[in-house]
Amino acid sequence: MSSSASAAKAIRPFADPNFDAFAEWERSICMVEVENPYPRLAELREQAAVHAQDVRELFGLPPIAAWQDVPTYTILGYDEALEVLERPDIFSNSILAELYANGFGANNLHAMDPPTHTMYRRIFQKAFLPKYIQAWRDELLPSIIEHFIDGFAGDGHAELIEQFCKKFPFHFVFGLLDLPREDQQTFHELAISLIATANLGMMAEASRSLGEYLLGLLQARRANPGKDLISILGQVEVDGLYIPDDIIVSFLRQLLTAGGGTTFHATGTMLVGILRNRETQWEALRADRSLIPAAVEEALRWDSPSMTVMRCAMENTSVGGVPIQKGARIVILVSAINRKPFADSPGENDFDIHRQGLREKQLNLAFSHGPHICIGRHLAQMEMGIALNTLLDRFPDMRADPDYPPPVVRGLITRTPSELYVVFDPS
């Protein structure tokens, strides 16, 4: 533990020791209700580019309580999505402030609009300069990945979601923040509860506990800075402007779920896609590691970890010729949009690292687009690539375990495989 970490306040766990934050999260992303949404999404996409309903309603599910009285439009067309994402003056992120208020905090970078968003994003980007990312890539991340692989390498078999994909991205975030080891499990439980929107009381309790804890860490690291991300965020500035404490704390609240969760889901999905077609995918990657970036890109196209991007109409307007009233909620289904241009062989539902024209046909919207494109996207892609490369090094003969059903990716709002059993030579 660093000396700065020991000077901070202790982290407070949930008052109810029986609350299962992870089970609550799984319910919130519809893992049970929806396994494969893509046939239905393809039908809806052919019917119209813009639908005057929420995506949950389009699948026969009740809307989220907070939005049930708000007019909602679901977008499945690429041009229509760009129309929204490239016009922050008309289609605002401010709707997220209300959603985040009980969780990450209303004064959140992701919920801001230009010019405030532009100003603070410039400062945040200085915390993700190549000099920092290189150290994380070369030292911190490989050691964490190898640590978790070592835990099952001698067994000859593993369940990769629970033993690997669920663990290394979150521990990478713990390492970025230099969190004391004894605080990490409680931190994880609190952070995952910030997106378990079915239980607003637990979300608010988690937000308060994390806010007190993170503010204490930030103040301690300012007094005694290290090389961790909290210390960096507390010191970065542009033209003498620093990031206010509440915005840093809000960003850090979101980091574990946005950074760790996104990489966990995307890495698991990538491995499912590759091992489903092992002879054409895994073997090609073994022979040519230069294909790893293509595998990462294809995973994000094939099944984006987060299916939706949300905006709010600031005035009466239209999208794709469909009238949109002021105050309406806009839900962009990036996963359905990412599949659309690839109806020909190999089809849009096939995972193929050899896919041609991926970038030429349209932008990959997995990390959104426009001024709010994910600030940590390069970090997530780096994590996925290093994880895949290490698994190829350690287990060249890895394959799906034939004693278990083929792995599947589940969910409607967030897509993730629940399990991935593999076998390999333990030597």
N, C-alpha and C positions, 0 to 999 in steps of 0.2 A: 504494500500500500504506500502511495506517495504521502509525503508529509502534508501536502495541501488537502488531500482527500480526508485525512484523519481529523483535520480541523473543522470539517463541515458537520452539519446537523445529521443525526441518525435518521435513516429512512423509516417511515411508519408504514407497516403492513396494513391490510384491510382489518377493520374491527371485527368482521365476521370471518373466522378462520375457515369456515366451510364453503365460502364463496369460491366457485371454480371459474376463474377468469377465462381459461382456455375453452371450456365447454360453452360459455356464454358467447365467446367470439365465433365459434363454429356455427352456432345458431344464427348469428347476425349476418353471416355471408351466404346463407342458404345452401350449405353443402349437402344437407339431407334432401331438400326439396327438389333440387335441380342438379342432375349429373352432366348431361350434354345439352346445352342450350342452342347449339349451332344449327340443327335442322330448322327449329322454329325461327331463329334469327334470319336464316336465309329466306324463309317464306315472307317474313315481315319486310325484309330488305327489298324483295321483288315487288311487294305491294306498294310501298311508298318509302321515300327517303326520310320523311318526317312523320311521326305518329303523335297524335294528341292524347297520349297517355304515358304514365310512368312505366319503366321497363318491368317492374314487378307486376303491375297490373296486366301487362301484355303476356305474362306467364301465369295469370290466374292467382297471383299472390297479393295479399293486402299491402297497400303502400305503407311506407314508414310514417309513424304517427305524426311526426313533426311536419310532414309535407302533405298530409292527406287533403287539406283544403287549399293547396296551392296549385294553380293550373300548371301542368307539366307536359313537356314535349320531349319525345325520344328521337334522337337523330341516328340514322343508320347509313347516310350517304356521305361519301368522302368530301365532295365539294361543299356540301352543307356544313360539315364539321369544320372545314377550314374557314368558312364564312363566319362562324362563331368564334373560333379560337384566335383568329387574326384581328378581331375587332373588340378589344377590351373596353373601348369607350362605350360600346352599346351592350356587350355581353360581359357582365361583371363577375368577378370572383367574390364579391362582398357577401353573397348568399352563404358562403362557407363560414363566415365569421359567426353566424348564428349557430350553424352546425357544430363548430369547434368551441363555442363559448364554454360549454361544460367540460370539454376535454382538453384540447391543446391550448386553448386560450384564444379569446377573440382577436387580440392584437398579434395575428399570425401572418408570417410572410406570404403564405399560400392564399390567404384570404384578402390580401391587399390588391389594389388596382394601381396602375400608373397614375401619377408620377411617383407616389410614395413607394410602391413596389419596386420600381426601377431604381430608385435611390438606394434602398436597403439591399436589394439583390446585388448591386455592384460591390457592396461591402462584404456580404456573405461569400461571394465568389472568390474573394481573396483568401478565404480559409480553405479553398479547394484548389490552390495553385499547384502546378506540377511538382514543386519541391516537396510539398507535403504528401501528395498522392504517391510519389515515388517511394518515400520511406514506408508508407502503409503497404504498398504493393510488394516491396522487396523484403520487408522484415516482419511486420505485424501479421498480415494476412496469411502468408505461407505457414508460419508457425502455428497459427490457430487451426488451419485446415489439416495440417499434418497431425496435430494433437488428436483431433476427433477421428481421423482415419486410423491412427494407431490403436484406438480403442476397440476396433473390430477387425483389424487386418489379419490377425492370426486365426480367426474363426472360420474362414472359408465361406461365410454367408453374412448378410446384413439386411436390415430394413432401413434403407437409405434416408427416408423422410425423417423418421424419429431420431436415428443415430447420427445423421450427418446434416441434411438440408435444414432442419429445424434449429440446429445448434450453431454452426459456424458463423452465419451472418449476424446473429444476435451477439455472439461473443466478440465478433469484430467490432460491433458498435460499442460494447463494453470496453474493449481495448482502446478505441478512439477516444472515449471519454475518460479513460483511466479510472474506471469505477472500482472501488474496493470489492474484492471477491465476495465478502460476506453480504454485500448489498445487492448482488446481481440478480438472484432469483426473485427477491421482492420487487426490484426495479422492473423486471420482465413482467411479472404479474400485474403490476400497476399500469405499465405502459400498454399492454395488450388490452386492458379494460377501457382505454380511451377510445377505442373503435368498436366496442361492444355496445352499440347504440340501443339495444333492447333494454338495457338497465341503466337509466340515466342517473340514478342515485349512486350506484357504484362508480360510474364514470366520474361524477363530481368528486367523490371521495378520493379516487385515484389521482385526479388532477391536483387537488389540494396537497396531497402528500408529496407528489413529484415536484410540484412548484416550490414548496418549502425546501426540499432536499436539493434541487438543482440550483436554486438561488444561493443556498449556502455553499455549494461547490464552486459556483461562479465567483462569489466574493473571496473565497479562500484562494482560488487559482489566480485571481487578479493580484492578490497580495504576494503570492509565491508561485509565479507561472512556471509551467512545464512545457512539454511538447505535445500535450493532448489537445483535442479539438476544443474543449471548454476554454482552456487557456488562450488558444488562438482566437476564438470568437470574442473573448473579452478584451483583446488587444488590437484587432484589425480595425483599420479606419481608411476612409477616402476623403482627402481634403479636410482633415481634422474632424470628420463626422464619425462617431462610433455608434455601435448598435446598442440601443437601450436594453436594460436588463430584462424587461418583460418580454421583449421580442426574442431575445436569446433563449430565455427559459421556454417560451412557446415552441421555438424551433427544436429545442432539445427534447421536449415532451414528445414531439412528433417523430423524432429521428429513429427511434427504435422500431416503431410500427411502419413508418414509410421506408426507412433504409433496410432494417433487418427483415421485415415482413416481405417486402417486395422481392428481395434477393432470395429468400427462402422459397417463396412460391415459384419464382421464375426458374431457379436452379432445379427444383424438383420436376417441374413441367418439362424443362429441357432434357433431363435424363430419361423421363418417360418416353418422350418423342424419339430419342436416339435409340433406346434399348428395345422399343417396339419393332424397330426395323434394323436390328443389329448388324446384319450382313452388309447393308448398303450405307449405314450411318456410322456406327461405332468403328467398324473396320476401316472405313475411309479416314476417319479422324486419327486412328492409330497410325496409319501410313503417312498422313499429311497434317501436321499440327497447324499449318497455315489456314486450315478450314475452321478452326475454333471460332474466330469472330463471326463466320457465316452461321455456325451452329447457334451462337448466342442471338444473332439477329433473327434467325428463323424461329427460335423459341419465342421471342417477343412478338413476332408476327402471328405465329400459329395459335398462341393462347396467352394473351397479355395477362399478367398477374392481377391487374385491376382492370375490370372491363369498362368502367365508366369514368367520364370527366363531367363535371357539373358547372353550370354557369346560371346567371340570372339576367333577364332582359331589363335594361334600365329605361327603356322607352317602348312605345308601340312600334313594332317593326315587323319584319318577315324573314323567314329562312326558307330558301328553296321555293319561294312563292307561297308559303303557308303563313298566314297572319299569326303573329306572336304578340300577346298583350304585355304591357309593362308589368313587371313583377313576376312574370312566369318563370318557372324553373326549366332549364334546358339540360337534358341528360344525353351525352354523346357516348354511343356504344363503340368504343375504339376497337374492341376485339372483333366485332362483326365487320367493321370497316376495313380492318387490316386483312381480312380473308378475301374480300370481294374481288380483287383483280386477278385471282388465280384459279378461275373455274376450269381452265384447260389443264392438261396433264403436265406435271403432277398437280392434282386438284387442290383446291383451297383448304380442304380438310386433311391433307397429307402433310406430314413433317418431312422436309427434304432439305438437307444442308447444301445440296447442289442446285437449288432453285435459282433460275436465271432471272435477271431484271428486277430483283427485289426492290432496289432503290429507284430504278428508272420508272417503274409503274406508278408508284405513289410513295409519299412519306410514311414511315412507320410511326404510328400514333401511340405506341405503347407507353411512352413517357410524356404524352400530350404534345403540344406544339404551340408556337407563338411565344409571347413574353413570359408565360408561366410554364414553359417546358421544364421538366424536373431538373433541379440544380444538382442532384446527385446521380444522374443517369450514367455518367462515365464510371463512377465508383461501382455501381451495381453491375454494369457490364464487365468491369475488371474482375469483380468477385466471381461472377459466373464463369468467366474464362479460366481463371486460375484454378477454381474448383474442378472443372472438367479436365484440364490438363493434368492435374495431380492424380485424379482417379485413373486416367489413361496410363500414367507412369506406374502407379502402384498396382493396378489390376488390369493388365492388358486383355485378360480373358474374361472379364466381367460380363455377365449376362443375366437376364431376368430369371428368377427362380421358377422352374417349371412346376413346382409343387404348389404354387399359389396362382390365383386367377391373374390374368393380364392387368397391369396397373392402369388406372384411369384418373383423369383430372376432373374435379368436381367443383360446383359452385356457380352462382349467378353473378353476384357483385364482385367477388374475389374468386379467382380460379386457382386451385391447388390440388395436387394429388394427396390422398390421405395415407397411402402406403406405397412402397416400392421395394419388393423383396428381390435380392440379387444373390448370386453365388459366384465364387471365384477361387482361384488357387491360392491357399493361404501362404504359400512360400514366396 
